[in-house]
Amino acid sequence: MQEGGSLTVRVEVQPSGGYSLTVELGVENLPQGAEATLSPDRGTPPFTSLLTLAVRRGTPEGSYSLLVTGGDAEGRRHTATLVLGVKALPLFLPSSSVRPLEPYWRSSAPFTVSAVAEDRDGRVVSVALWYRHSPDNLRWGGWREFGVDREEPWSWSFTAPEGEGFYEFCSRATDNDNLAEPLPSLAQASCGLDLYPPPSPVLLSPSEGEMVGTRAPVLSWSEVRDLSGVRYEVEVGTDPSLSSPLVRRVVEGTSLVPEGLEEGMYFWRVRAVDGVGRPSPWSAGSFLTLPPTSSALRENLRMGEEVEFLFPSALLVRRVGLVLRENVPRLSLSLLELESPSVPSLFRWLPPPRGKAYGGAVMGLRPAEEVERMEVELWIREGEVRGRNLRLFALAENGWEEVPLALRGGREGYLVLTASPSPWPRALALCTTRPSALPPPLSWPPALLLLLVGSLMAVGAAGYFIYAWRFRPILPKVPLASLVRPRVRLPRGAEAMPAVPLSRLEPARPRFEELPEAEPLEVRPVPPGPIPEPEEALRSLLRAGRAPPIPRGLERVIRPVEPAVRPERLAEKIRGVSLPSVEREARGRPEARETLEKLKRLMQREEGSGEGG
């Protein structure tokens, strides 16, 4: 029997001499890796049992003697011999393979790598991914294990541990018998990893602004190397932005000859695209298909040397002076002069320079990047620009930029002007403008001027009155005498205080101490006695009922002290006191009655004089 197989043997048990006990069956001397099963394994003879033998893979090859035993409860035992031959089968190893990777070039990591695996005599329990790396697809490193996957589907997220370059892959499977396939001698799958875009190509010919003088120029650029290979995209058109190019090609080489171009200025650009599809930045330039009117060539020039290019027959540019920053073995300058109508038409993609074009020039210099500074000498007919202003514009990357002009002098009816544009310009345009006229003097009609002045005065007066009414910055003009002595008639001895304190009208002066108030005067009935003379009685009454007079000059500082008993109150008290004895005596004495009459008249006269004052 071959390993990994099985067989069934029929075992018969017969009684002898009326035997009737139960017999139990068994198998002995089984080799390692073999199994035996009896069905049934016991019974009373006669009966038949089926013996099933199974040999697992890996059981050693050979011939084995098996004993089939039968015994009862009384210890009797019988055996039968069975010879089992085991034959080894050929080994079936598991197999696996990495699936092809599409597309070949990858622009980023990680990416997925998958494999398939099988085992003819069992099952696959694990698959390991192996890889190797090369920086140039020529020199390869050794195989390295990346990872082991223990579940289907077999796949890995490959992180490219070696960075960009070329990778090859293979797999190794292991089955349930712990058998593993050997590593293959050749790669099962491969791919390339390019992580960076290619560099920009360098334009070689024509140079910037060069006049090629042909309608089929040869455009060439430098070769660009990239890990995944490159191809070149080329565009040519009359618009600097090349939004609608006349020529658009994809080439493998480093040159292109566009066809169908007319005379004029053209713009072109080139970029490299790698195998992943990642482009480089554009490299742009321009050229003229018009032939130059003048050209000059100088060789073996040294750094710092002043170089002059003279064009005696030119209409506008007669001399170009240069100073170089590096040694130059060959320096060529081409000049194309333009008449006034050709300047705006040749540069139609730009806003025209300010003014009317007088003339222009396109200058091509190779190599222009080696120029440190330059000076251009312009010759202009004096009669053609008399009464006009001259302005020079240089064509830069952002459009026309004005360049200062300097007058060097005049020669044979020409004005000689110099300019120093920086950096090297593609073209120059000289424009003329009329001098601006002075504005007329400002004049106002009389009616409008009067209306304006009146309006300003009315607004000012209204503002002043509103300000004075709202903030009261000026006190009302009132005589001080009317504040100190008001015109209102008051009773004698009454005090009138001004509404505005005197301190706001006049500077404060030192105050004098006020006089003490007089003690109240007690009035009692006059006992009978001799009656004084009227004049003396009147003086005593005045001294008793009035304050002493205020010294002259201190009326505004010292306030009069009011007596405790006012004169009118004293008069009322005197009048209100009944003097029966006096009256009775007056009736009886004529001299007394006459004295009283005089006294009343004097008092009335004194009161009248006081009210009048």
SEKOL-894974 format. One line per 2 residues: number of its first residue (from 0); their letters; for each residue x, z, y of C-alpha. Coordinates in steps of 0.5 Angstrom, whole numbers, plus 500, padded with zeros to 3 digits. Each point is the difference from the previous one (the first is absolute). Layout:
NUM = A = X/Z/Y; ...
***
This chain:
0 = MQ = 500/500/500; 502/498/507
2 = EG = 501/506/505; 494/500/505
4 = GS = 496/498/494; 495/504/495
6 = LT = 497/499/493; 495/503/495
8 = VR = 501/502/493; 495/502/495
10 = VE = 501/507/496; 495/501/494
12 = VQ = 500/507/497; 497/501/492
14 = PS = 499/506/496; 502/502/493
16 = GG = 497/504/495; 494/502/504
18 = YS = 504/502/506; 495/502/506
20 = LT = 504/504/505; 501/497/507
22 = VE = 506/496/502; 504/500/507
24 = LG = 504/494/501; 506/499/505
26 = VE = 506/496/502; 507/502/500
28 = NL = 507/497/502; 498/496/506
30 = PQ = 505/497/504; 501/502/508
32 = GA = 495/496/504; 495/499/494
34 = EA = 493/503/499; 495/501/494
36 = TL = 493/501/499; 496/501/494
38 = SP = 492/499/500; 498/504/497
40 = DR = 505/505/499; 497/504/494
42 = GT = 494/499/495; 498/501/493
44 = PP = 503/495/495; 498/495/499
46 = FT = 501/497/507; 504/495/504
48 = SL = 503/502/507; 503/495/505
50 = LT = 507/501/503; 502/497/506
52 = LA = 507/499/502; 502/499/508
54 = VR = 508/498/502; 501/501/508
56 = RG = 505/496/503; 507/502/500
58 = TP = 499/503/493; 507/499/496
60 = EG = 500/494/496; 501/501/492
62 = SY = 496/502/493; 497/507/500
64 = SL = 497/503/493; 493/504/502
66 = LV = 497/505/495; 493/500/500
68 = TG = 498/507/497; 493/503/497
70 = GD = 499/507/499; 495/505/498
72 = AE = 498/508/501; 504/502/494
74 = GR = 506/497/502; 500/494/496
76 = RH = 504/494/503; 501/493/499
78 = TA = 504/494/504; 500/493/501
80 = TL = 506/496/503; 499/495/505
82 = VL = 506/496/503; 499/498/507
84 = GV = 504/495/503; 501/499/508
86 = KA = 503/494/503; 502/500/508
88 = LP = 497/495/504; 504/496/506
90 = LF = 499/504/507; 496/497/505
92 = LP = 502/503/507; 496/500/506
94 = SS = 501/494/505; 499/500/508
96 = SV = 501/495/506; 499/501/507
98 = RP = 495/495/503; 503/495/505
100 = LE = 500/501/508; 496/496/504
102 = PY = 502/498/506; 507/501/498
104 = WR = 502/502/507; 498/507/503
106 = SS = 500/502/507; 499/508/499
108 = AP = 501/505/495; 497/503/496
110 = FT = 496/495/495; 497/500/493
112 = VS = 503/498/494; 496/500/494
114 = AV = 502/498/492; 496/499/493
116 = AE = 502/504/494; 498/499/492
118 = DR = 502/503/493; 498/497/494
120 = DG = 500/506/495; 498/505/505
122 = RV = 499/501/508; 504/501/506
124 = VS = 501/506/503; 504/499/506
126 = VA = 503/494/504; 507/501/504
128 = LW = 501/495/506; 508/498/501
130 = YR = 503/496/506; 506/498/503
132 = HS = 502/498/507; 504/494/503
134 = PD = 502/499/508; 501/493/499
136 = NL = 497/498/494; 507/499/497
138 = RW = 503/507/498; 495/504/496
140 = GG = 500/507/499; 499/504/493
142 = WR = 493/502/498; 497/506/502
144 = EF = 493/503/498; 495/501/506
146 = GV = 495/504/496; 495/501/494
148 = DR = 493/499/499; 496/503/495
150 = EE = 493/497/501; 497/493/500
152 = PW = 500/496/504; 508/500/501
154 = SW = 502/500/507; 504/503/505
156 = SF = 501/500/508; 507/497/501
158 = TA = 503/503/506; 507/496/500
160 = PE = 505/505/500; 505/495/502
162 = GE = 497/498/506; 499/492/501
164 = GF = 503/495/495; 499/497/494
166 = YE = 497/504/494; 499/499/492
168 = FC = 495/504/496; 499/501/492
170 = SR = 496/505/496; 501/504/494
172 = AT = 495/503/496; 499/506/495
174 = DN = 495/500/494; 497/506/496
176 = DN = 505/500/495; 505/502/506
178 = LA = 503/493/499; 503/496/506
180 = EP = 501/493/502; 507/498/502
182 = LP = 501/498/507; 500/492/501
184 = SL = 506/496/502; 496/496/505
186 = AQ = 496/503/506; 492/499/498
188 = AS = 498/499/508; 504/500/507
190 = CG = 498/500/507; 504/500/507
192 = LD = 499/505/505; 501/498/508
194 = LY = 499/506/505; 502/497/506
196 = PP = 499/493/504; 505/495/501
198 = PS = 504/500/507; 498/495/505
200 = PV = 504/493/500; 505/498/505
202 = LL = 498/494/504; 506/495/500
204 = SP = 498/493/503; 498/499/505
206 = SE = 502/505/505; 495/504/504
208 = GE = 497/494/505; 505/495/498
210 = MV = 499/493/502; 500/496/493
212 = GT = 499/493/503; 496/498/494
214 = RA = 493/500/497; 502/502/493
216 = PV = 505/506/501; 503/504/494
218 = LS = 497/507/500; 505/505/496
220 = WS = 501/507/499; 504/505/496
222 = EV = 499/502/493; 496/506/498
224 = RD = 502/504/494; 494/504/496
226 = LS = 500/504/494; 493/496/498
228 = GV = 503/493/503; 497/497/507
230 = RY = 497/494/502; 499/498/508
232 = EV = 494/499/504; 501/495/506
234 = EV = 496/499/506; 501/495/506
236 = GT = 495/499/506; 499/499/507
238 = DP = 497/507/501; 505/506/501
240 = SL = 495/505/496; 500/494/494
242 = SS = 493/502/499; 498/493/498
244 = PL = 507/497/498; 501/492/499
246 = VR = 504/501/494; 500/506/495
248 = RV = 504/499/494; 502/505/494
250 = VE = 507/498/497; 505/502/496
252 = GT = 507/498/503; 502/502/507
254 = SL = 499/494/504; 494/495/502
256 = VP = 499/494/504; 493/499/504
258 = EG = 497/494/501; 495/497/505
260 = LE = 503/504/506; 499/497/507
262 = EG = 505/501/506; 499/507/503
264 = MY = 501/507/498; 499/503/494
266 = FW = 500/507/497; 502/502/492
268 = RV = 500/506/496; 503/502/493
270 = RA = 498/506/495; 502/501/493
272 = VD = 495/502/495; 503/504/494
274 = GV = 497/499/493; 495/506/501
276 = GR = 497/497/506; 503/504/505
278 = PS = 502/496/506; 506/502/505
280 = PW = 499/500/508; 500/493/503
282 = SA = 506/497/503; 498/495/506
284 = GS = 503/495/504; 499/494/505
286 = FL = 503/493/501; 499/494/504
288 = TL = 499/493/497; 502/497/507
290 = PP = 507/497/500; 504/504/505
292 = TS = 502/497/507; 507/503/500
294 = SA = 505/504/495; 506/503/500
296 = LR = 505/503/495; 506/505/500
298 = EN = 504/503/495; 504/506/498
300 = LR = 498/505/505; 502/507/501
302 = MG = 496/506/502; 499/502/507
304 = EE = 502/493/502; 496/496/506
306 = VE = 498/493/497; 497/495/505
308 = FL = 495/494/498; 500/495/505
310 = FP = 494/495/501; 502/496/506
312 = SA = 494/495/499; 495/505/499
314 = LL = 494/500/504; 499/508/500
316 = VR = 505/503/496; 507/498/502
318 = RV = 504/506/497; 500/506/495
320 = GL = 505/505/500; 500/505/494
322 = VL = 504/506/498; 501/501/492
324 = RE = 500/507/497; 503/497/493
326 = NV = 505/495/498; 496/493/499
328 = PR = 504/495/496; 494/495/503
330 = LS = 495/500/505; 495/494/502
332 = LS = 496/500/506; 494/495/500
334 = LL = 496/499/507; 493/496/500
336 = EL = 497/500/508; 493/499/501
338 = ES = 496/497/506; 495/504/503
340 = PS = 494/497/496; 503/502/493
342 = VP = 502/507/501; 492/503/499
344 = SL = 499/494/495; 506/502/496
346 = FR = 498/508/500; 493/499/500
348 = WL = 499/506/495; 502/504/506
350 = PP = 497/502/507; 503/496/505
352 = PR = 505/503/504; 498/502/507
354 = GK = 501/494/505; 500/493/500
356 = AY = 506/497/495; 505/497/503
358 = GG = 505/499/494; 502/503/494
360 = AV = 505/500/494; 501/502/493
362 = MG = 507/502/498; 502/501/493
364 = LR = 506/504/498; 503/501/493
366 = PA = 502/506/499; 496/503/506
368 = EE = 500/507/497; 508/500/502
370 = VE = 499/500/507; 501/506/504
372 = RM = 497/497/507; 499/494/503
374 = EV = 499/496/507; 496/494/502
376 = EL = 501/496/506; 494/496/502
378 = WI = 501/494/505; 494/498/504
380 = RE = 498/495/505; 499/504/507
382 = GE = 495/495/503; 495/500/494
384 = VR = 500/508/500; 500/501/508
386 = GR = 495/505/502; 498/503/493
388 = NL = 503/506/496; 504/499/494
390 = RL = 498/504/493; 504/499/494
392 = FA = 497/502/493; 504/501/493
394 = LA = 496/499/494; 501/507/496
396 = EN = 496/502/494; 494/503/504
398 = GW = 499/494/504; 503/498/507
400 = EE = 504/505/504; 502/499/507
402 = VP = 508/500/501; 503/502/507
404 = LA = 503/494/503; 506/500/505
406 = LR = 502/495/505; 507/498/499
408 = GG = 500/495/506; 499/492/501
410 = RE = 503/494/498; 499/493/502
412 = GY = 492/501/501; 500/505/494
414 = LV = 498/507/500; 505/504/495
416 = LT = 496/506/497; 503/504/494
418 = AS = 496/505/495; 502/504/495
420 = PS = 495/501/494; 500/505/495
422 = PW = 500/499/494; 501/492/498
424 = PR = 494/497/502; 497/494/496
426 = AL = 498/496/507; 500/501/507
428 = AL = 494/498/505; 501/499/508
430 = CT = 494/501/504; 498/499/507
432 = TR = 495/504/504; 497/500/507
434 = PS = 502/506/505; 494/504/501
436 = AL = 497/500/507; 499/506/504
438 = PP = 493/503/500; 497/500/507
440 = PL = 500/506/504; 494/505/499
442 = SW = 494/499/506; 494/504/500
444 = PP = 494/497/504; 498/504/506
446 = AL = 493/502/498; 502/502/493
448 = LL = 506/504/503; 495/504/505
450 = LL = 495/501/494; 506/503/496
452 = VG = 502/504/505; 493/503/502
454 = SL = 499/501/492; 507/504/500
456 = MA = 498/504/506; 493/502/497
458 = VG = 502/502/494; 506/504/503
460 = AA = 495/504/505; 495/501/494
462 = GY = 505/503/496; 502/505/506
464 = FI = 493/502/501; 499/501/492
466 = YA = 507/504/500; 498/504/506
468 = WR = 493/502/498; 502/502/493
470 = FR = 507/504/501; 499/502/507
472 = PI = 508/500/502; 498/500/508
474 = LP = 497/506/503; 494/499/504
476 = KV = 502/500/508; 497/506/503
478 = PL = 502/504/506; 503/507/498
480 = AS = 497/503/506; 493/498/496
482 = LV = 502/504/494; 503/506/504
484 = RP = 494/500/505; 494/497/497
486 = RV = 495/497/504; 494/504/496
488 = RL = 497/505/504; 501/507/497
490 = PR = 498/507/501; 505/504/504
492 = GA = 506/503/496; 498/495/494
494 = EA = 506/496/496; 500/493/499
496 = MP = 505/498/494; 503/493/500
498 = AV = 498/496/494; 507/497/499
500 = PL = 506/506/500; 504/500/506
502 = SR = 506/500/495; 498/492/498
504 = LE = 500/498/508; 506/504/502
506 = PA = 507/503/497; 499/507/498
508 = RP = 503/505/505; 502/507/499
510 = RF = 494/504/500; 499/507/504
512 = EE = 497/506/498; 492/500/501
514 = LP = 498/506/504; 496/506/497
516 = EA = 493/500/501; 497/504/505
518 = EP = 496/507/497; 493/499/501
520 = LE = 497/503/506; 494/505/499
522 = VR = 495/500/505; 496/506/502
524 = PV = 495/501/505; 503/501/507
526 = PP = 498/507/502; 497/501/507
528 = GP = 506/501/504; 502/496/506
530 = IP = 500/493/500; 506/496/501
532 = EP = 501/494/505; 498/494/497
534 = EE = 507/496/501; 503/506/496
536 = AL = 495/500/495; 500/493/498
538 = RS = 508/500/499; 499/506/495
540 = LL = 495/496/496; 504/494/500
542 = RA = 506/504/498; 496/503/494
544 = GR = 497/494/498; 505/494/500
546 = AP = 507/499/497; 507/500/505
548 = PI = 501/493/502; 505/495/496
550 = PR = 507/499/503; 500/493/503
552 = GL = 504/495/495; 497/504/494
554 = ER = 493/497/500; 502/496/494
556 = VI = 504/505/496; 496/507/500
558 = RP = 493/500/499; 496/505/504
560 = VE = 498/506/497; 493/501/500
562 = PA = 497/507/502; 496/505/496
564 = VR = 495/499/505; 498/493/503
566 = PE = 498/500/507; 493/498/499
568 = RL = 499/505/494; 502/505/506
570 = AE = 496/497/505; 494/501/495
572 = KI = 501/507/498; 501/502/507
574 = RG = 493/496/502; 497/503/494
576 = VS = 502/507/501; 494/504/504
578 = LP = 502/504/506; 494/504/501
580 = SV = 504/505/504; 503/494/504
582 = ER = 494/497/501; 496/506/503
584 = EA = 506/501/504; 500/493/503
586 = RG = 493/500/501; 501/507/504
588 = RP = 507/498/503; 500/493/504
590 = EA = 507/500/500; 501/500/493
592 = RE = 495/494/499; 504/496/505
594 = TL = 506/501/496; 497/498/493
596 = EK = 497/494/504; 507/498/502
598 = LK = 503/501/493; 495/496/497
600 = RL = 502/494/505; 507/501/499
602 = MQ = 499/500/492; 496/493/501
604 = RE = 505/497/504; 506/502/495
606 = EG = 496/497/495; 498/494/503
608 = SG = 508/499/502; 502/501/493
610 = EG = 495/494/497; 502/495/506
612 = G = 507/501/498
***
